[in-house]
Amino acid sequence: YLAYSLLGDYYKNKNCYSIAIKYYKEVVKINQKFSDVYLNLALCFFETEEFDYALLSLNQYEELSQTSDYVYYLKARIALALCKYNDAERYITQALEMCSKDEYHFELGKIYYSLENYAAALDIFQNLLRNKDSAEIFNYVGLCNSKMKNIELAIANFNKAIQLDGLRPIYYYNLAQCYKSLNDKKNYVKY
């Protein structure tokens, strides 16, 4: 089973998730008590957007080992992907109670944004920007400001996101929507 597990790890690290899943399933056939394989299966199922299987794998992992903050983080991400925002908030709160990590706070900000609690989300994202500049976080700050009708602040943050990562079309789209709301057709078309 360890050989199959190592093969699964190899393919997971190469982002060949469907092949990794095949090898991890072989591990489960041989040794159902090897907890690490369930966590790896959950990660692969998450990446292939098979969220129900990801949750089942996480539940198996929890039965065999202690619950970790990372498990709650993964459950929050799955719940967010399934638009189960209250579940996502509950899971990420549990993860944060166990360990305060920036990626957990970022996930909580995304959840608040999805719950349309833009002020709370904006506060989290701005706190994260104190530690590091991130195009994705600037984008979310821009989205929050846009929803709160602070269009000039939204434009400034979308521009910062584009400066850091000019290859993400969504940043240009979000910026264009700001100009559209201002009836600035020239910049709307430009972006």
C-alpha positions as CSV (number, residue, x, y, z in Angstrom):
1,Y,0.0,0.0,0.0
2,L,2.9,2.4,0.6
3,A,4.1,2.0,-3.0
4,Y,0.6,2.9,-4.2
5,S,0.5,5.8,-1.8
6,L,3.9,7.1,-3.1
7,L,2.6,6.8,-6.7
8,G,-0.5,8.7,-5.7
9,D,1.6,11.4,-4.1
10,Y,3.8,11.7,-7.2
11,Y,0.8,12.2,-9.5
12,K,-0.9,14.5,-7.0
13,N,2.2,16.7,-7.0
14,K,2.1,16.7,-10.8
15,N,-1.5,17.9,-10.7
16,C,-2.7,14.6,-12.3
17,Y,-5.4,14.2,-9.8
18,S,-7.5,11.5,-11.6
19,I,-4.4,9.2,-11.8
20,A,-3.5,10.0,-8.2
21,I,-7.1,9.1,-7.1
22,K,-6.7,5.7,-8.9
23,Y,-3.6,4.9,-6.9
24,Y,-5.0,6.1,-3.6
25,K,-8.0,3.9,-4.1
26,E,-5.7,1.0,-4.4
27,V,-4.2,2.0,-1.0
28,V,-7.7,1.9,0.5
29,K,-8.3,-1.6,-0.9
30,I,-5.2,-2.9,0.8
31,N,-5.2,-0.9,4.1
32,Q,-8.4,1.0,5.2
33,K,-6.7,2.2,8.3
34,F,-4.0,4.3,6.6
35,S,-5.4,7.7,7.5
36,D,-3.1,9.8,5.3
37,V,-4.6,8.4,2.1
38,Y,-8.0,9.8,3.0
39,L,-6.6,13.3,3.3
40,N,-4.8,13.0,0.0
41,L,-8.0,11.6,-1.6
42,A,-9.9,14.6,-0.2
43,L,-7.4,17.0,-1.7
44,C,-7.5,15.3,-5.1
45,F,-11.3,15.1,-5.1
46,F,-11.4,18.8,-4.2
47,E,-9.2,19.7,-7.2
48,T,-11.4,17.7,-9.5
49,E,-14.5,19.4,-8.0
50,E,-15.9,16.1,-6.7
51,F,-16.9,17.8,-3.5
52,D,-19.1,15.1,-2.0
53,Y,-16.3,12.5,-2.3
54,A,-13.9,15.0,-0.8
55,L,-16.2,15.4,2.2
56,L,-16.5,11.6,2.6
57,S,-12.7,11.3,2.5
58,L,-12.3,14.0,5.1
59,N,-14.8,12.2,7.3
60,Q,-12.9,9.0,7.0
61,Y,-9.7,10.8,7.8
62,E,-11.3,12.3,10.9
63,E,-12.5,8.8,12.1
64,L,-8.9,7.5,11.9
65,S,-6.9,10.4,13.3
66,Q,-7.3,13.5,15.3
67,T,-9.1,16.4,13.7
68,S,-6.7,19.1,12.6
69,D,-7.2,22.8,11.7
70,Y,-6.4,21.9,8.1
71,V,-9.4,19.5,7.9
72,Y,-11.7,22.3,9.0
73,Y,-10.1,24.6,6.5
74,L,-10.7,22.1,3.7
75,K,-14.2,21.5,4.8
76,A,-14.8,25.3,4.7
77,R,-13.4,25.5,1.2
78,I,-15.7,22.7,0.1
79,A,-18.7,24.2,1.7
80,L,-17.9,27.6,0.1
81,A,-17.6,25.9,-3.3
82,L,-21.0,24.3,-2.7
83,C,-22.5,27.7,-1.7
84,K,-23.1,26.4,1.9
85,Y,-21.9,29.6,3.4
86,N,-23.1,29.1,7.0
87,D,-21.4,25.7,7.1
88,A,-18.3,27.2,5.6
89,E,-18.2,30.0,8.2
90,R,-18.6,27.4,11.0
91,Y,-15.8,25.2,9.7
92,I,-13.3,28.1,9.1
93,T,-14.1,29.5,12.6
94,Q,-13.2,26.1,14.0
95,A,-10.0,26.1,12.1
96,L,-9.1,29.6,13.3
97,E,-9.8,28.6,16.9
98,M,-7.2,25.9,16.5
99,C,-4.6,27.9,14.5
100,S,-4.6,31.5,13.2
101,K,-3.2,31.4,9.7
102,D,-3.5,34.1,7.0
103,E,-4.9,31.6,4.5
104,Y,-7.7,30.8,7.0
105,H,-8.5,34.5,7.5
106,F,-8.5,34.9,3.7
107,E,-11.0,32.1,3.5
108,L,-13.2,33.7,6.2
109,G,-13.1,37.0,4.2
110,K,-14.3,35.2,1.1
111,I,-17.1,33.6,3.1
112,Y,-18.2,37.0,4.5
113,Y,-18.1,38.4,1.0
114,S,-20.3,35.5,-0.2
115,L,-22.6,36.2,2.7
116,E,-22.8,39.8,1.5
117,N,-21.2,41.0,4.8
118,Y,-18.9,43.3,2.8
119,A,-17.7,45.5,5.7
120,A,-16.5,42.4,7.7
121,A,-14.9,41.0,4.6
122,L,-13.2,44.3,3.8
123,D,-11.8,44.5,7.3
124,I,-10.2,41.0,7.0
125,F,-8.7,41.7,3.6
126,Q,-7.2,45.0,4.7
127,N,-5.7,43.3,7.7
128,L,-4.1,40.7,5.5
129,L,-2.6,43.4,3.2
130,R,-0.7,44.7,6.2
131,N,1.4,41.5,6.1
132,K,1.9,41.2,2.3
133,D,0.8,42.6,-1.0
134,S,-1.3,40.1,-2.9
135,A,-3.1,40.7,-6.2
136,E,-6.0,38.4,-5.1
137,I,-6.5,40.2,-1.9
138,F,-6.4,43.6,-3.7
139,N,-9.0,42.2,-6.0
140,Y,-11.3,41.3,-3.1
141,V,-10.8,44.7,-1.5
142,G,-11.8,46.2,-4.8
143,L,-14.9,43.9,-4.9
144,C,-15.9,44.9,-1.4
145,N,-15.5,48.6,-2.1
146,S,-17.5,48.2,-5.3
147,K,-20.3,46.5,-3.5
148,M,-20.2,49.3,-0.9
149,K,-20.4,51.9,-3.7
150,N,-16.8,53.2,-3.0
151,I,-16.0,53.1,-6.7
152,E,-12.9,55.2,-6.6
153,L,-11.4,52.9,-3.9
154,A,-12.4,49.9,-5.9
155,I,-10.7,51.2,-9.0
156,A,-7.5,51.9,-7.0
157,N,-7.5,48.4,-5.6
158,F,-8.2,46.7,-9.0
159,N,-5.3,48.7,-10.4
160,K,-3.0,47.4,-7.7
161,A,-4.1,43.9,-8.4
162,I,-3.3,44.4,-12.1
163,Q,0.1,45.9,-11.2
164,L,0.9,42.7,-9.2
165,D,-0.6,40.2,-11.7
166,G,-1.6,41.6,-15.1
167,L,-2.4,38.2,-16.5
168,R,-5.7,37.6,-14.6
169,P,-8.6,38.7,-16.9
170,I,-11.0,38.9,-13.9
171,Y,-9.1,41.9,-12.5
172,Y,-9.6,43.8,-15.8
173,Y,-13.3,42.7,-15.9
174,N,-13.9,44.0,-12.4
175,L,-12.1,47.3,-13.2
176,A,-14.2,47.6,-16.3
177,Q,-17.4,47.1,-14.3
178,C,-16.4,50.0,-12.0
179,Y,-16.0,52.3,-15.1
180,K,-19.3,51.1,-16.4
181,S,-21.0,52.1,-13.1
182,L,-19.5,55.6,-13.6
183,N,-20.7,55.7,-17.2
184,D,-17.1,56.1,-18.4
185,K,-17.5,54.2,-21.7
186,K,-13.9,54.9,-22.8
187,N,-12.3,53.2,-19.8
188,Y,-15.0,50.5,-19.7
189,V,-14.1,49.5,-23.3
190,K,-10.4,49.8,-22.6
191,Y,-10.5,47.4,-19.7
